Amino acid sequence: MAEVLDRMIRADVIVMATPVYFYTMNGQMKTLIDRTYARYTELIDKEVYFIMTAAVKRKDLLERTLEEFRGFTSCLGRAREKGVIYGTGAWNMGDIKGSPAMAQAYEMGKDT
C-alpha cells in the first residue's frame, strides 16, 4: 500500500473506479480509501475522475457510491472533480463494450 499511496501523492490525476454491488462501492475501493488516512493531507491539488459500473441501468441508483467518492475527495486539499462515468447495464462480461461509458472514458482520457 505504501507504494500505491506514494504514487497517488505524486500524481496530478487520480481515477477511482469501482463496480457497484448492493448500491455501494466494493470493499477493495473502500479499503484503499481508508488506508490513505495516514497521509491523506498530502493528497493535494488533484484532478479526480470517478468511474462506476453496475448491472442496473438507472444512473440514479449509483448516486450513493458517487457521494462516497465525493466524501473522500472533499477531505483532500483542493481536489477538483473533473468527470463521472456511469457504466450502467453491465451485468455480464463484455456488456460494457460499445456502451456510451466507453466513449466517455476515452474522451475524458484525452482531456487530461
DAKA-V697739 format. One record per pair of residues at least 24 apart in sequence whose C-alpha atoms are under 10 Angstrom apart, sorted by the first residue. I is the first residue (numbers start at 1). GAP is how many residues later the second one is. D is the distance in Angstrom with one decimal. If there is no record, write none. Layout:
BEGIN
i = [I | I]
gap = [GAP | GAP]
d = [D | D]
END
This chain:
BEGIN
i = [1 | 1 | 1 | 2 | 2 | 2 | 4 | 4 | 5 | 5 | 5 | 5 | 5 | 5 | 5 | 5 | 5 | 5 | 6 | 6 | 6 | 6 | 8 | 8 | 8 | 8 | 8 | 8 | 9 | 9 | 9 | 9 | 9 | 9 | 9 | 9 | 9 | 10 | 10 | 10 | 10 | 11 | 11 | 11 | 11 | 11 | 12 | 12 | 12 | 12 | 12 | 12 | 12 | 13 | 13 | 13 | 13 | 13 | 13 | 13 | 13 | 13 | 13 | 14 | 14 | 14 | 14 | 14 | 14 | 14 | 14 | 14 | 15 | 15 | 15 | 15 | 15 | 15 | 15 | 15 | 15 | 16 | 16 | 16 | 16 | 16 | 16 | 16 | 17 | 17 | 17 | 17 | 17 | 17 | 17 | 17 | 18 | 18 | 18 | 18 | 18 | 18 | 18 | 19 | 19 | 19 | 19 | 19 | 19 | 19 | 19 | 19 | 20 | 20 | 20 | 20 | 20 | 20 | 20 | 20 | 20 | 20 | 20 | 20 | 21 | 21 | 21 | 21 | 21 | 21 | 22 | 22 | 22 | 22 | 23 | 23 | 23 | 23 | 23 | 23 | 23 | 24 | 24 | 24 | 24 | 24 | 24 | 24 | 24 | 24 | 24 | 25 | 25 | 25 | 25 | 25 | 25 | 25 | 25 | 25 | 26 | 29 | 30 | 30 | 30 | 33 | 33 | 33 | 33 | 34 | 36 | 40 | 40 | 40 | 40 | 40 | 41 | 41 | 41 | 42 | 42 | 43 | 43 | 43 | 43 | 43 | 43 | 44 | 44 | 44 | 44 | 44 | 44 | 44 | 45 | 45 | 45 | 45 | 45 | 46 | 46 | 46 | 46 | 46 | 46 | 46 | 46 | 47 | 47 | 47 | 47 | 47 | 47 | 47 | 47 | 48 | 48 | 48 | 48 | 48 | 48 | 48 | 49 | 49 | 49 | 49 | 49 | 49 | 49 | 49 | 49 | 50 | 50 | 50 | 50 | 50 | 50 | 50 | 51 | 51 | 51 | 51 | 51 | 51 | 51 | 52 | 52 | 52 | 52 | 52 | 52 | 53 | 53 | 53 | 53 | 53 | 53 | 53 | 53 | 53 | 54 | 54 | 54 | 54 | 54 | 54 | 54 | 55 | 55 | 55 | 55 | 55 | 55 | 55 | 55 | 56 | 56 | 56 | 56 | 56 | 57 | 57 | 57 | 57 | 57 | 57 | 58 | 58 | 58 | 58 | 59 | 59 | 59 | 59 | 59 | 60 | 61 | 62 | 62 | 62 | 82 | 82 | 82 | 83 | 84]
gap = [31 | 34 | 35 | 33 | 34 | 37 | 28 | 32 | 27 | 28 | 30 | 31 | 32 | 33 | 34 | 35 | 37 | 38 | 30 | 33 | 36 | 37 | 28 | 32 | 34 | 35 | 36 | 38 | 27 | 30 | 31 | 32 | 33 | 34 | 35 | 36 | 37 | 32 | 33 | 34 | 36 | 32 | 33 | 34 | 35 | 36 | 31 | 32 | 33 | 34 | 35 | 36 | 100 | 32 | 33 | 34 | 35 | 36 | 66 | 67 | 68 | 69 | 99 | 29 | 32 | 33 | 34 | 35 | 36 | 65 | 67 | 68 | 32 | 33 | 34 | 35 | 36 | 67 | 68 | 69 | 94 | 32 | 33 | 34 | 35 | 36 | 53 | 68 | 32 | 33 | 34 | 35 | 36 | 52 | 67 | 68 | 32 | 33 | 34 | 35 | 36 | 47 | 69 | 32 | 33 | 34 | 35 | 36 | 46 | 68 | 69 | 71 | 31 | 32 | 33 | 34 | 35 | 36 | 41 | 42 | 44 | 45 | 67 | 68 | 32 | 33 | 34 | 35 | 41 | 44 | 32 | 39 | 40 | 43 | 31 | 33 | 38 | 39 | 40 | 41 | 42 | 28 | 30 | 37 | 38 | 39 | 40 | 41 | 42 | 43 | 44 | 27 | 28 | 29 | 37 | 39 | 40 | 41 | 43 | 44 | 39 | 40 | 38 | 39 | 42 | 35 | 36 | 39 | 40 | 38 | 36 | 32 | 33 | 35 | 36 | 37 | 34 | 35 | 36 | 34 | 35 | 30 | 32 | 33 | 34 | 35 | 36 | 29 | 31 | 32 | 33 | 34 | 35 | 36 | 31 | 32 | 33 | 34 | 35 | 27 | 30 | 31 | 32 | 33 | 34 | 35 | 36 | 26 | 31 | 32 | 33 | 34 | 35 | 36 | 65 | 25 | 31 | 32 | 33 | 34 | 35 | 36 | 31 | 32 | 33 | 34 | 35 | 36 | 56 | 59 | 60 | 31 | 32 | 33 | 34 | 35 | 36 | 55 | 32 | 33 | 34 | 35 | 36 | 50 | 54 | 32 | 33 | 34 | 35 | 36 | 49 | 32 | 33 | 34 | 35 | 36 | 37 | 38 | 43 | 48 | 32 | 33 | 34 | 35 | 36 | 37 | 42 | 32 | 33 | 34 | 35 | 36 | 37 | 40 | 41 | 31 | 32 | 33 | 34 | 35 | 29 | 30 | 31 | 32 | 33 | 34 | 28 | 29 | 30 | 31 | 26 | 27 | 28 | 29 | 30 | 26 | 27 | 24 | 25 | 26 | 26 | 29 | 30 | 25 | 24]
d = [8.1 | 7.7 | 8.7 | 9.2 | 9.1 | 9.9 | 9.1 | 9.4 | 9.0 | 10.0 | 8.5 | 6.6 | 10.0 | 9.6 | 7.9 | 8.9 | 9.7 | 9.0 | 9.9 | 9.2 | 9.6 | 9.6 | 9.3 | 9.8 | 9.3 | 7.1 | 9.9 | 9.1 | 9.9 | 8.7 | 8.6 | 9.5 | 6.2 | 5.2 | 7.6 | 9.6 | 8.8 | 9.3 | 8.4 | 9.6 | 9.5 | 8.9 | 9.7 | 9.4 | 7.4 | 9.1 | 9.6 | 9.0 | 7.3 | 5.3 | 6.3 | 8.8 | 9.3 | 8.9 | 5.5 | 4.7 | 5.8 | 7.9 | 9.6 | 9.4 | 9.9 | 9.4 | 7.7 | 9.9 | 6.7 | 6.3 | 4.9 | 6.4 | 8.7 | 9.7 | 9.7 | 10.0 | 8.4 | 5.7 | 4.7 | 5.9 | 7.5 | 9.8 | 9.4 | 9.7 | 10.0 | 7.5 | 6.2 | 5.0 | 6.2 | 8.5 | 8.0 | 9.7 | 8.3 | 5.8 | 4.4 | 5.7 | 8.1 | 9.6 | 9.8 | 9.1 | 8.4 | 6.4 | 5.2 | 6.5 | 9.0 | 8.9 | 10.0 | 8.4 | 5.6 | 4.7 | 5.9 | 9.0 | 9.6 | 8.9 | 10.0 | 9.4 | 10.0 | 6.4 | 5.9 | 5.2 | 8.1 | 9.3 | 9.6 | 7.4 | 9.8 | 7.3 | 9.8 | 9.7 | 9.1 | 7.2 | 8.7 | 9.9 | 9.7 | 9.6 | 9.4 | 9.7 | 9.7 | 10.0 | 8.7 | 9.5 | 6.6 | 6.2 | 8.3 | 6.6 | 6.7 | 9.6 | 9.8 | 9.3 | 7.4 | 8.8 | 6.3 | 4.8 | 8.6 | 9.6 | 8.1 | 8.2 | 9.6 | 10.0 | 9.1 | 8.7 | 5.6 | 8.7 | 7.9 | 8.7 | 9.4 | 9.6 | 9.0 | 9.3 | 9.8 | 10.0 | 8.9 | 7.2 | 9.6 | 9.0 | 9.8 | 9.5 | 9.6 | 7.9 | 6.6 | 8.8 | 8.1 | 6.4 | 6.9 | 8.0 | 8.0 | 9.2 | 9.2 | 5.9 | 6.7 | 8.9 | 8.3 | 9.7 | 9.6 | 5.9 | 4.5 | 5.8 | 6.4 | 9.7 | 8.1 | 6.2 | 4.9 | 5.3 | 7.4 | 9.1 | 8.3 | 8.1 | 6.9 | 4.8 | 6.2 | 8.5 | 9.7 | 9.9 | 8.8 | 5.9 | 4.8 | 6.0 | 6.2 | 9.1 | 8.7 | 8.1 | 6.9 | 6.0 | 4.9 | 5.7 | 7.3 | 9.0 | 8.8 | 6.1 | 5.6 | 4.9 | 5.9 | 8.0 | 9.6 | 8.7 | 9.7 | 8.2 | 8.5 | 6.4 | 4.8 | 6.2 | 8.6 | 10.0 | 8.5 | 5.9 | 4.7 | 6.2 | 7.3 | 8.9 | 8.4 | 8.1 | 6.3 | 5.3 | 5.8 | 7.9 | 9.6 | 8.3 | 6.1 | 4.2 | 5.6 | 7.9 | 6.6 | 9.1 | 8.5 | 9.1 | 8.1 | 6.3 | 5.1 | 6.2 | 5.5 | 6.9 | 9.7 | 8.5 | 6.0 | 4.6 | 4.5 | 4.3 | 8.0 | 9.2 | 9.8 | 9.2 | 5.8 | 5.2 | 7.4 | 7.7 | 9.3 | 8.5 | 4.8 | 4.6 | 8.1 | 9.6 | 9.1 | 9.9 | 6.9 | 8.2 | 9.6 | 6.4 | 8.5 | 6.8 | 9.6 | 9.6 | 9.7 | 7.8 | 9.7 | 8.9 | 8.5 | 9.6 | 9.1 | 7.3 | 9.3]
END
